[in-house]
Amino acid sequence: MSSSKKTKHVLPTIVVAQFLCTSLWFAGNAVLSDIVKNFPAETNLLANLTSMVQFGFISGTLVFAFFAISDIFSPSKVFFICGIAAALFNLGACLPVSDVNLLLLFRFLTGFMLAGIYPVGMKIASDYFKDGLGKSLGFLVGALVFGTAFPHLLKTFTASFPWQYVIFGTSALSLTGALAILLLVPNGPFRTAGQKFNFRSCFDGFKNPGFRSAAFGYFGHMWELYTFWAFLPGMLLLFNSKHPSSTLNIPLFSFLVIASGGISCMIGGMLSQKFGAKRIATIALAISCSCCLLSPVFLFNGSAYLFLIFLFCWGLSGTADSPLFSSLIAKNAPESLRGTSLTLVNCIGFAITIISIQAVNVLSKQFNVQYLYMVLAIGPVLGLWALMGKKSH
């Protein structure tokens, strides 16, 4: 059997495993309306639950990179262990706890273990596909998006059951994904030992104008994306409350809008091969920026059809540029510092999501919600400015 036939199943397996394991990411958000009943005094639970997962992921990526975990140990085994651990920590949301801090700790630990799933999945793919990795990134990031959206769909299917079924279901999916990687994806043929994480040297990438423009484009994208995802169910709920005749299924449309971004990731990856990653990323970021600025017009006024069309446009454009920024950053990073440079950019990007989520949460108590989401345009505007400034391909 030829080596190509032996590895034909690898990318589909990684993509499916990424989807199954990253379903843990927004599992708490999908059942927030049920969890909040146990903590009626916690008015900031949405922002804090989401932020703790992000903070856990940031901490995890730094720890995994500093100790070179996926270089020293088999990345498939690292993925497996983290997938199992994340599933167990995810189950902590079902414990009958009265202290909200314990719930937040479980979400933090879930996010920490996701650092051994999403980036390590990318690492496994790079160990198999030396050429054409950029195209593979579109499918891998698309899997992350579908996984992020899936708990909302699971909530729709289990609406007549206790909310804990969503948590049980996502943990079971993570266990399945972890086993799939362990059993079907051994170490890749291009796996080599990487250098130890060097916090000081990872800043060297920013000396390259192409790297710098791609990184700042990515930062602007991250300011907008996760905050839009986190507050999307609230947008749908508010539309229903403003239009008593509207009966939009909030979990279902939350899933559909977020999941649409998975499709645009794959399409964007294919278009970038013909038109260039920077051009497609810039167009996508400009469209999502326009959605932020036009949100007062379309979010809560007019018909449900216009409202949903607008949300789908936002969902598609807000994610399409994600794998393209990853490929631009990887291409422009110093060869010997690619891993550490990508780690730093990833960590800064997810740290920005925490600031954005908390900022919108605070502003929601001070300003008319009609104009609230215009603040998300700050990131794309700055990102577009960075992309227009220097050339990267």
C-alpha positions as CSV (number, residue, x, y, z in Angstrom):
1,M,0.0,0.0,0.0
2,S,1.4,3.4,-1.0
3,S,2.1,6.0,1.7
4,S,-0.5,8.3,0.2
5,K,-3.2,5.7,0.6
6,K,-2.0,5.0,4.2
7,T,-2.4,8.7,5.1
8,K,-5.6,9.4,3.1
9,H,-7.7,9.1,6.2
10,V,-5.5,11.3,8.4
11,L,-6.9,14.8,7.5
12,P,-10.6,13.7,7.7
13,T,-9.9,12.1,11.1
14,I,-8.1,15.2,12.4
15,V,-11.0,17.4,11.2
16,V,-13.7,15.3,12.7
17,A,-11.8,14.9,16.0
18,Q,-11.2,18.7,16.2
19,F,-15.0,19.2,15.6
20,L,-15.9,16.6,18.3
21,C,-13.5,17.9,20.9
22,T,-14.0,21.6,20.4
23,S,-17.8,21.1,21.0
24,L,-16.7,21.7,24.6
25,W,-15.8,25.3,23.9
26,F,-19.3,26.9,24.1
27,A,-21.1,24.0,26.0
28,G,-21.6,26.3,29.0
29,N,-22.9,29.1,26.8
30,A,-25.5,26.9,25.2
31,V,-27.1,26.1,28.6
32,L,-26.5,29.5,30.2
33,S,-30.2,30.2,30.6
34,D,-30.4,27.1,32.7
35,I,-27.2,27.5,34.7
36,V,-28.0,31.1,35.6
37,K,-31.0,29.8,37.6
38,N,-28.6,28.4,40.1
39,F,-26.8,31.7,40.5
40,P,-29.5,34.4,40.2
41,A,-27.2,37.1,41.7
42,E,-24.6,36.6,39.0
43,T,-25.5,39.3,36.4
44,N,-22.2,38.8,34.5
45,L,-22.3,35.1,34.1
46,L,-22.3,35.0,30.3
47,A,-19.2,37.2,30.0
48,N,-17.4,35.5,32.9
49,L,-18.1,31.9,31.7
50,T,-16.8,32.7,28.2
51,S,-13.8,34.7,29.4
52,M,-12.7,31.9,31.8
53,V,-12.6,29.4,28.9
54,Q,-10.6,31.9,26.8
55,F,-8.3,32.6,29.8
56,G,-7.8,28.8,30.3
57,F,-7.0,28.4,26.6
58,I,-4.4,31.2,26.7
59,S,-2.8,29.8,29.9
60,G,-2.7,26.3,28.3
61,T,-1.1,27.4,25.1
62,L,1.7,29.2,27.0
63,V,2.3,26.2,29.3
64,F,2.3,23.7,26.4
65,A,4.6,25.9,24.3
66,F,7.0,26.7,27.2
67,F,7.5,23.0,28.0
68,A,7.4,22.0,24.3
69,I,4.8,19.3,25.2
70,S,3.8,18.4,21.6
71,D,7.4,18.2,20.5
72,I,8.8,16.1,23.4
73,F,5.8,13.8,23.5
74,S,3.7,12.2,20.8
75,P,1.2,14.9,19.7
76,S,-1.5,12.3,19.1
77,K,-1.1,11.1,22.7
78,V,-1.2,14.7,24.0
79,F,-4.4,15.3,22.0
80,F,-5.9,12.1,23.4
81,I,-5.1,12.9,27.1
82,C,-6.3,16.5,26.7
83,G,-9.5,15.4,25.0
84,I,-10.2,13.0,27.9
85,A,-9.3,15.6,30.6
86,A,-11.3,18.4,28.9
87,A,-14.4,16.1,28.8
88,L,-14.1,15.3,32.5
89,F,-13.7,19.0,33.5
90,N,-16.6,19.9,31.2
91,L,-18.8,17.5,33.4
92,G,-18.0,19.7,36.4
93,A,-20.7,22.1,35.1
94,C,-23.3,19.5,36.2
95,L,-22.2,19.3,39.8
96,P,-24.6,20.8,42.3
97,V,-22.3,23.5,43.4
98,S,-23.4,26.7,45.2
99,D,-20.2,28.6,44.6
100,V,-20.0,30.2,41.2
101,N,-16.2,30.3,41.4
102,L,-16.0,26.5,41.3
103,L,-18.1,26.6,38.1
104,L,-15.7,29.1,36.6
105,L,-12.8,27.0,37.6
106,F,-14.1,24.0,35.7
107,R,-14.6,26.2,32.6
108,F,-11.1,27.5,33.0
109,L,-9.7,23.9,33.2
110,T,-11.8,22.9,30.2
111,G,-10.2,25.8,28.2
112,F,-6.8,24.9,29.5
113,M,-7.1,21.4,28.0
114,L,-8.5,22.7,24.7
115,A,-4.9,24.1,24.3
116,G,-3.9,20.5,23.8
117,I,-6.6,19.9,21.2
118,Y,-6.9,22.8,18.7
119,P,-3.2,23.9,18.3
120,V,-2.0,20.3,18.7
121,G,-4.4,19.2,15.9
122,M,-2.7,21.8,13.7
123,K,0.7,20.4,14.8
124,I,-0.4,16.9,13.8
125,A,-1.6,18.1,10.4
126,S,1.8,19.8,9.8
127,D,3.5,16.5,10.6
128,Y,1.7,14.9,7.8
129,F,1.2,17.6,5.2
130,K,4.4,19.5,4.4
131,D,2.9,20.9,1.2
132,G,-0.6,22.4,1.0
133,L,-0.9,23.0,4.7
134,G,-2.7,26.4,4.1
135,K,-5.6,24.6,2.4
136,S,-5.8,22.1,5.3
137,L,-6.1,25.0,7.8
138,G,-9.4,26.1,6.2
139,F,-10.8,22.7,7.1
140,L,-9.3,22.6,10.5
141,V,-10.5,26.0,11.5
142,G,-13.9,25.2,9.9
143,A,-14.0,22.2,12.3
144,L,-13.4,24.4,15.2
145,V,-16.2,26.7,14.2
146,F,-18.6,23.8,13.7
147,G,-17.6,22.4,17.1
148,T,-18.1,25.8,18.7
149,A,-21.6,26.0,17.2
150,F,-22.7,22.4,17.9
151,P,-23.8,22.8,21.6
152,H,-26.5,25.2,20.5
153,L,-27.8,22.5,18.0
154,L,-27.6,19.9,20.8
155,K,-29.6,22.2,23.0
156,T,-32.3,22.3,20.3
157,F,-32.5,18.5,20.0
158,T,-32.6,18.0,23.8
159,A,-35.0,20.8,24.6
160,S,-37.4,18.4,26.3
161,F,-34.6,16.9,28.5
162,P,-32.7,18.3,31.4
163,W,-30.0,20.8,30.4
164,Q,-27.3,18.5,31.7
165,Y,-27.8,16.3,28.5
166,V,-25.9,19.0,26.5
167,I,-22.9,18.7,28.8
168,F,-23.1,14.9,28.8
169,G,-23.3,14.9,25.0
170,T,-20.4,17.3,24.4
171,S,-18.2,15.3,26.8
172,A,-19.1,12.1,25.0
173,L,-18.2,13.7,21.7
174,S,-14.8,14.8,23.1
175,L,-14.1,11.3,24.3
176,T,-14.9,9.9,20.9
177,G,-12.6,12.5,19.1
178,A,-9.7,11.8,21.5
179,L,-10.0,8.0,20.9
180,A,-10.1,8.6,17.1
181,I,-6.8,10.4,17.1
182,L,-5.1,7.9,19.4
183,L,-6.3,4.9,17.3
184,L,-6.2,6.2,13.8
185,V,-3.5,8.9,13.6
186,P,0.1,7.9,14.7
187,N,3.0,10.2,14.6
188,G,3.4,11.9,11.2
189,P,6.4,11.3,8.8
190,F,7.5,15.0,9.0
191,R,7.5,15.1,12.8
192,T,10.8,16.7,14.1
193,A,11.8,18.0,17.5
194,G,11.1,21.7,17.8
195,Q,13.1,24.3,19.8
196,K,12.2,25.2,23.3
197,F,9.8,28.1,23.8
198,N,11.7,31.4,24.1
199,F,9.4,34.3,25.2
200,R,11.9,37.0,24.2
201,S,12.8,35.6,20.8
202,C,9.1,35.1,19.8
203,F,8.8,38.8,19.5
204,D,11.3,38.8,16.6
205,G,8.5,38.0,14.2
206,F,7.1,41.5,14.6
207,K,10.2,42.9,13.0
208,N,8.9,41.5,9.7
209,P,6.4,44.0,8.2
210,G,4.4,41.2,6.5
211,F,4.2,39.2,9.8
212,R,3.3,42.4,11.7
213,S,0.4,43.4,9.3
214,A,-1.0,39.8,9.3
215,A,-0.8,39.6,13.1
216,F,-2.6,42.9,13.7
217,G,-5.2,41.9,11.1
218,Y,-5.7,38.8,13.2
219,F,-6.0,40.8,16.4
220,G,-8.7,43.0,14.9
221,H,-10.6,39.9,13.7
222,M,-10.4,38.3,17.2
223,W,-11.7,41.5,18.9
224,E,-14.9,41.0,17.0
225,L,-15.4,37.3,16.5
226,Y,-15.8,35.6,19.9
227,T,-17.8,38.5,21.3
228,F,-20.2,38.2,18.4
229,W,-20.5,34.5,19.1
230,A,-20.9,35.0,22.8
231,F,-23.7,37.6,22.5
232,L,-25.5,36.1,19.5
233,P,-28.1,34.2,21.6
234,G,-28.8,37.5,23.4
235,M,-29.4,39.3,20.1
236,L,-31.9,36.6,19.0
237,L,-33.6,36.8,22.4
238,L,-33.9,40.6,22.2
239,F,-35.3,40.4,18.7
240,N,-38.0,38.0,20.0
241,S,-38.8,40.3,22.9
242,K,-39.1,43.4,20.7
243,H,-41.3,41.6,18.2
244,P,-43.9,39.6,20.1
245,S,-45.0,37.8,17.0
246,S,-41.5,36.5,16.4
247,T,-40.7,32.9,17.6
248,L,-37.2,32.5,16.4
249,N,-35.6,29.3,17.8
250,I,-32.7,30.8,19.7
251,P,-30.4,27.6,20.0
252,L,-31.1,26.5,16.5
253,F,-30.3,29.9,14.9
254,S,-27.3,30.4,17.2
255,F,-26.0,27.1,15.8
256,L,-26.8,27.9,12.2
257,V,-25.2,31.4,12.2
258,I,-22.0,30.3,13.9
259,A,-21.7,27.1,11.9
260,S,-22.1,29.1,8.6
261,G,-18.6,30.4,9.4
262,G,-17.2,26.9,9.2
263,I,-18.3,26.8,5.5
264,S,-16.8,30.2,4.8
265,C,-13.5,29.1,6.3
266,M,-13.3,26.3,3.8
267,I,-14.5,28.4,0.9
268,G,-12.1,31.2,1.9
269,G,-9.2,28.7,2.0
270,M,-9.9,27.6,-1.6
271,L,-10.4,31.1,-2.9
272,S,-7.1,32.2,-1.4
273,Q,-5.3,29.7,-3.6
274,K,-6.4,31.7,-6.7
275,F,-6.7,35.2,-5.4
276,G,-4.2,35.3,-2.5
277,A,-4.8,34.9,1.2
278,K,-4.3,38.6,2.0
279,R,-6.9,39.8,-0.5
280,I,-9.6,37.4,0.6
281,A,-8.9,38.1,4.3
282,T,-9.1,41.8,3.7
283,I,-12.4,41.5,1.9
284,A,-13.9,39.3,4.6
285,L,-12.7,41.6,7.4
286,A,-14.1,44.6,5.5
287,I,-17.5,42.9,5.2
288,S,-17.6,42.0,8.9
289,C,-16.6,45.5,9.8
290,S,-19.5,46.8,7.8
291,C,-21.8,44.4,9.7
292,C,-20.6,45.9,13.0
293,L,-21.2,49.5,11.8
294,L,-24.6,48.6,10.2
295,S,-25.8,46.6,13.3
296,P,-28.1,49.4,14.5
297,V,-30.0,49.3,11.3
298,F,-30.5,45.6,10.9
299,L,-30.3,43.9,14.3
300,F,-33.6,44.8,16.0
301,N,-35.6,46.6,13.3
302,G,-37.6,45.3,10.4
303,S,-38.6,41.8,9.5
304,A,-37.2,38.6,10.9
305,Y,-36.0,37.7,7.4
306,L,-33.8,40.8,7.1
307,F,-32.5,40.2,10.7
308,L,-31.5,36.6,9.9
309,I,-30.0,37.5,6.6
310,F,-27.9,40.1,8.3
311,L,-26.8,37.7,11.0
312,F,-25.8,35.1,8.4
313,C,-23.7,37.7,6.5
314,W,-22.0,38.6,9.7
315,G,-21.4,34.9,10.6
316,L,-20.0,34.1,7.2
317,S,-17.7,37.1,6.9
318,G,-16.6,37.1,10.6
319,T,-14.9,33.7,10.3
320,A,-13.8,33.4,6.7
321,D,-10.5,35.3,7.3
322,S,-9.4,33.2,10.3
323,P,-7.5,30.4,8.6
324,L,-6.1,33.0,6.1
325,F,-4.5,35.0,8.9
326,S,-3.0,31.8,10.3
327,S,-1.4,31.0,7.0
328,L,-0.2,34.6,6.5
329,I,1.3,34.6,9.9
330,A,3.0,31.2,9.5
331,K,4.4,32.2,6.1
332,N,5.9,35.5,7.4
333,A,7.2,34.1,10.7
334,P,10.9,33.5,11.0
335,E,11.6,29.9,10.0
336,S,13.4,28.9,13.2
337,L,10.8,30.8,15.4
338,R,7.6,29.8,13.7
339,G,6.2,27.8,16.6
340,T,6.9,30.4,19.3
341,S,5.8,33.3,17.0
342,L,2.5,31.6,16.3
343,T,2.0,30.8,20.0
344,L,2.5,34.4,21.0
345,V,0.1,35.7,18.3
346,N,-2.5,33.1,19.3
347,C,-2.3,34.0,23.0
348,I,-2.5,37.8,22.3
349,G,-5.5,37.1,20.0
350,F,-7.4,35.2,22.7
351,A,-6.5,37.7,25.4
352,I,-8.1,40.4,23.2
353,T,-11.3,38.4,23.1
354,I,-11.5,38.6,26.9
355,I,-11.1,42.3,26.8
356,S,-13.8,42.7,24.1
357,I,-16.3,40.4,25.8
358,Q,-15.9,42.2,29.2
359,A,-16.1,45.6,27.5
360,V,-19.3,44.8,25.7
361,N,-20.8,43.4,28.9
362,V,-20.0,46.6,30.8
363,L,-21.2,48.9,28.0
364,S,-24.5,46.9,27.7
365,K,-25.4,48.3,31.1
366,Q,-24.6,51.9,30.1
367,F,-25.7,52.3,26.5
368,N,-28.7,51.6,24.3
369,V,-28.3,48.0,23.0
370,Q,-29.3,49.2,19.6
371,Y,-25.8,50.8,19.1
372,L,-23.9,48.5,21.4
373,Y,-22.3,46.2,18.8
374,M,-20.9,49.1,16.8
375,V,-18.0,48.9,19.3
376,L,-16.9,45.6,17.7
377,A,-15.9,47.6,14.6
378,I,-12.9,49.0,16.4
379,G,-11.0,45.7,15.9
380,P,-11.7,45.3,12.1
381,V,-11.0,49.0,11.4
382,L,-7.5,48.7,13.0
383,G,-7.0,45.3,11.4
384,L,-7.8,46.7,8.0
385,W,-5.4,49.7,8.6
386,A,-2.6,47.2,9.4
387,L,-3.4,45.0,6.3
388,M,-3.4,48.0,4.0
389,G,-0.1,49.3,5.3
390,K,2.4,46.6,4.3
391,K,2.5,43.7,1.9
392,S,2.0,40.1,2.9
393,H,1.0,37.3,0.5
